Amino acid sequence: MARRKVELTEEQKKKNAEILARLKAERERLADETRTLQQKTKRKPGRKRKNQSAATAME
């Protein structure tokens, strides 16, 4: 069965654009938060990763 091409109204196109913009902003925010967390947990001289992960597991 062949698929029909769907034509969106201008209102639907506008709504889709708004949703996509929100999703993009959310994705960027999550990437920034992840990057920040990764930088916080980066190894510091004299700090053992094993102890840190054990403390994190208890939370």
N, C-alpha and C positions, 0 to 999 in steps of 0.2 A: 504494500500500500504506500503510495507516494505521500509525502508530507506536504501540507499546504503552507505557503509562506504567510506568516502572521504579520499583520500591519498594526502597529501600536498607535494609539491616539497621542496627541501632543501631551495630554494630561498624564498618560501612562509613561511616556518618555521622560517627562519632568520628574515624576515620582521615582522612576528607576534611577535617574541620575542622582537624586537626593539620597536614596538608599546606598548607592555605590559610593558616594562621597562619604557618608557616615562610616561605611565599612572600611574604606581606605584610611580614614582618620583613626579608627579603632585599631587597625592593623599597625599603623605607625606608632600609636601610643603603646601598644603591647611590645613592639620591638624595642622602643626606648626603655620601657620598664625592664625588659629582659636584659638588655645591655647593661643597665645600671646595676641590676642584681649580680650579673656576672662579674662586673668590675669590683663590686663589694667583696665577693667571695674569692677573688683572685688570691693566689698564694702570696703570703707576705713572708719575708725572711724570718726564720725561727718559729714559724707557726706550722703545726702539723695538720694536714688536711683530715687525717683520720679522726682527730678529736673534734674537729668542726662538724663533720658529717654526723657523728654520734650525738652531738648537741642538737643538731637540726632535726634528727629523727625523733627526739623526745618531744618536740613541740607539737 
